[in-house]
């Protein structure tokens, strides 16, 4: 069975020439495989095909339709991993369908927005603030409460739930902010 190597990009071409040159292969006319000039690649265009002749250690160009016109020809794509040109070519992969893409986006959205999907984050969502299903800060912000009212709600809702703190200590803090608020409101009334 004949095999034909497909060099789909300039990077694949250069990588293949470097690899085969190390194995002492040459062009059929005796020219070394060093890709000093890309003229041969550009002459035949993208998706260039070559054949290896192992006995004589030579490489020959074949027409792009060679694989179609010659029965029993195996097409072998050569994909170079080294990036010789410091450019980026499209990644060769199967992209998800539009429906799969929508599902992926919805799952990501749900994970960010819905509280039951959130990770247990002890810094931004400590358990002593999330036990009722809603964080006090969300409630406070949704009702546009001032500092004192917000802290009263915060300390009352977390009372007895924070590690190392007693319920009494949190309730005293809530009372302190309630006293500040009452004093502030009484000043306004005068």
N, C-alpha and C positions, 0 to 999 in steps of 0.2 A: 504494500500500500504506500502510495506517495503521500508525503506530508508537506504542507505549505505553511509557512510562518506568516502570520498577519501582524504588521507593525502599524498600529492604528494612530499613533501620535509621534511627533518629533522626538519626544522623550523616550518612547518605546524604541524608536529607531536607534537613537544614540546608545541607549543601554544595551541593546542587542549587539550592536557593532563592537562595543567595548568588551562584552562578554565573549563573543565569538573570536575576537582578535586575541584574547588571552589564551584561547584554545588553538591558536595558530591557523585559523581559517583566513582565506583571502577571497577577493572577488574572482570570478572566472577568468578575468583578464590579467590576474596576478597582482592587482592593486591591493594594498593593505586595507583592512576594514576600519581604520581609524576615521572617525567622523569629523575630520578637519573641515571638510566642506559638506554642507547639507544639500548640495546641488542634486545629487542622485535622489535624495528623498523628495525634494520639491519637483523634480522632473516627473516622477511617477504619482505624486499626489498623496493625499491622506488615505489611509487604509492600504498601504503598500504591502505587497506579498513577495516573499523570497523562498527559495528552496535550498536546503542544505544537501551537499553531496559529500558524504562522510569519507568515502574512499580517497577522493582527491583533496579533501579539506577545502572546499570552495563553496561560495554562496553565489546564487544567480537570481536575478530579478525575474519574476513571472508576471504576466498580465493580470489585472484585477479580476478578470472573469475566468482565470485558469481553473479555479476550483469547480466552477459550474460546468465548464466545457470538458473537463477531464474526469471521467467516472472513476470512483475509487480513491479520490483525493481527500485526505483528512486536513481540515483547517485548524491550525493551532494558534490561538491568539497569544502574543508575547506581551506581557504587562510588566513594565519596568517599575520597581519600587523606589529606586533612587531618583530624586528630582534634580536632574542635571541643569535645568534652566531657571530654577527658583521661581517658577510660575505654577499656578494652580490649575489643574485640569478638573473637569467635572468628576465627581466621585462616581464610580460605576457600581450602582446598587439599585435594588428594586424599591421604588418609593411607594408609600402606602396609597391606597385608592382614596378618592375624595371622601367616601363614607368613613373609611378607617381613620382618615385625618380628622374628620369632625368628631369622632368618638374619642380620639386621643386628646384633642383640644378640650372637649367637655370634661373628661376625667381630670385633666390638669386644672381646669377652672374649679371644679368641685373640690379638689384637694386644697386649693387656696382659699376658697370662700366658705365652704360648709364646715362648721365647727367640728362635726363628728369625724371629718377626714383629716383634721389638722394633727400634726405630730404633737406629742406631749413635750412641749417646750417649757422648761422650768424658768426660763428668763423672761420671755415675753408673754407666756400664758401659764403662770404657776397654778398648781392644782387648788390652792386656797382661794383663788379668784374665779375659777371656772366650774365650781361644783354645781351650780344651778343651771348650767347650760348656756348662760349668757355672762359675759364678763361685766363687772360693775362699770368699767370705763366706757364700754359701749352704751350702757344704759344712761350714764351721766352725760356722754356726748350727745346722744339722741334727744335728750331733754334740755340741752344747753344750760346745764347747772353751773353755778359759780363754784369756786374753790372749796368753800366751807361745806356747802351741801354735798358736793362730790365726795369729800373726805368722810363725811358722816356716813354716807351710803357705803363707801368702800370699807370702813372699819366695822360697820354693823354686819355686812354680808360675809366678811372673812372671820368674824369673831369665833374663836375656838378651833379654827381650821389650819392656821399657820403653825408649822412645827416650832416648838420652843416658846410659843406665846400662849398665854392663858386667855380664856374668853373675857375675863374681867379686864385685863390690860387693854384689849382691843375696844371694849365698850367704854372704858375711861377715855381713850383717845377720841372715840366718836363723840362722847359727851363734851370733851374739850373743844372740838370744832363746832359743835352745836352751840356751846356757850359763846364762842367767837361770833357766830352767825347772829345769835339773839342780840348780842351787844351791838353789832353793826346795824341791825335793823332798828333797834331802839334809838340809836344815834340819828338815823335818818328821820324818824318820826318826830323828833324834837324840833 
